[in-house]
Amino acid sequence: MLRYTLMRLGIFAGSFLALWGLVYVGVLPRGLGDSNLLWVLLLAVVVSAPLSFVLLRKVRDEASAEIVEKVDRGKARLAANRSQEDAL
């Protein structure tokens, strides 16, 4: 899960830097007044979300499978502990 989170942050940072460069060069419009940073942050969120969804599908599925395995092991331990308590 940490790997997925770091990769998602990397995609966001890359999107932010690319969009900041495009705004700086003048390809994209600047925000109103002092809102330029907020404008670029919002654009980076909008651009990085679908990119992360498509590019990190395999990593997300692997992380999900790991979480399901951990939950299943926890349920099995809980069931084993309950059966030991009942046997005593």
Buried (B, 14 or more C-beta within 10 A) or exposed (E): EEEBEEBBEEBBEBBBEBBBEBBEEEEBEEBEEEEBEEBBBEBBEEBBBEBBEEBBEEBBEBBEEEEEEEEEEEEEEEEEEEEEEEEE
